[in-house]
Amino acid sequence: MTINCKGTLVDLASPKVMGILNITPDSFFDGGKYKNETDILSQVEKMLLDGATFIDVGAYSSRPGAKHISEEEELQRIVPVINLLTQNFPEIIISVDTFRSRIAQETINAGAAIVNDISGGKMDDKMFTTVANLQVPYILMHMLGTPQNMQKNPVYKDVTKEIISFFAAQIHKLHQLKLNDIIIDVGFGFGKTNAHNFEILKNLSLFKSLDTPILAGISRKSMLYKTLDISAQEALNATTSANTIALLNGANILRVHDVKEAVEAVKIVNQIR
């Protein structure tokens, strides 16, 4: 199970870790933390040294109720960072967290290798044709609604079955466009209650029927810290526990704030496989 990232074949048979770099002022955990070049380079260097295979760069906050920003503002935030990272880390594999086809196009042109779309193609009808034309790995995430309204009242008859059906339909469209590398992300916390999130985590292995790599993005999310009545800052241990469950249930990529601990979880799980 490999994906082609700018000519580098990455084997996902052994799970990989994707480090999160939020360059937004209002992300739920690290918003506003990485504002200047020194802080950005220092954090990315740390994540790479700790064992991250991918760095996921996001310039649009997708936390519940997040402020909507224009395409121009997103572009102005993210392209200089892509340039900065590719200049300083020539071998880096950058994933761009965006639901906009123009941002996808511009950032891949600037040196990024993967498009990570929280909307699964639902918020920009040009996204599928764009990624198919670019022939880059595409992370297809499930979200009910938009970041502005997704947590108001998410309702499902059967959350696992409905998300699998969504993926099957979207994957079919992408296959018709001849896109090779598709990764699915169930979208923990994106239009789901806590009960939904834990049901999906328990049933994650069922998504292997789609025959695509699975990305799990659970890091420090409210499903963990609200369950334990703690803060996001205190949720590292809970994150490691949830990541371990995800790995045991078939996750191929862990998207995390804390790379070292995620890499250790992968190494431990690999010992019993």
Secondary structure, DSSP 8 states (H G I E B T S, - for coil): -EEEETTEEEE-SS-EEEEEEE--S--TTTTTS--SHHHHHHHHHHHHHTT-SEEEEE-S--STT-----HHHHHHHHHHHHHHHHHH-TT--EEEE-S-HHHHHHHHHHT--EEEETTTTSS-TTHHHHHHHHT--EEEE--SS-TTTTTS----SSHHHHHHHHHHHHHHHHHHTT---EEEE--TTSS--HHHHHHHHHTGGGGGGG-S-EEE--TT-HHHHHHHT--GGG-HHHHHHHHHHHHHTT-SEEEES-HHHHHHHHHHHHHT-
